[in-house]
Amino acid sequence: MENQTKDQQQKYEDFLALHQGSAIFVMANPWDAGTARLLAAQGFPALATTSAGYAFSKGKRDSNATLSRAEILANAAEIVAATDLPVSGDLEDGFGAEPECCAQSIHAAISVGLVGGSIEDATGDPDLPIYAFEAAVERVAAAAEAARGQPFLLTARAENYLCGRPDFGDTLRRLQAFSEAGADVLFAPGMRDLNDIRTLCRELDKPVNVVMGLTDAAFSIDQLAEVGVKRISLGGSLARAALGAVMRATTEVLEEGRFTYARDAMPGADIYRLMRGR
């Protein structure tokens, strides 16, 4: 148990150092142990789980109504065990509306070896897609209190832009309040205007995460660094890219009767090397 704690503490310190350093970094999102090993071998300095990628692998939609805390954390535990990299968890809305649910999710995340995780203010209810401001802040505060003194970096997400409410003012207000409530990293997924991202980074006092690959916004790493972004994540986009490759390959087989997709396939020997037991 002491070795496990030390390992987790070291991963946390490595993760913290990435946020405190001068350089921007990219955090890739595996959806299982195999993709975690592949992405680690590619050289990413940290990983994060993706509820979307995991849901697709189970034949489900990405929704807090269909994904339980138990299965999300079981998947996270497999990813943690597959690599020595720091792993942050996609904890959705904390798996419940009450602040206590968010706190319980943080404790559970730490128990499976995650050294970070995100809590979002989306409800999953299409009629009321975003938690009211006060409730959203209380939820982040409960999560921050649960993480206090633990090897865990809390990311707070304002989901306006993904929920059809591209309200920059409200998004900034929420993220500022989340920072005051104790969040370590701030995140507003779905923003597509580089100047808005620049303003967001300037007005916030914590590292800002931006997700790429979910929309057609084509900012480069250098552009995002220039406007002040500290961390880039890829969300479910790698999982969708993999599914796209499968669909293109099978379409070629069924419609053209050809198998040229194999030219782009990863060699089996390379996969075997990455998937060996540790």
Disulfide bonds with the S-S distance in Angstrom:
none
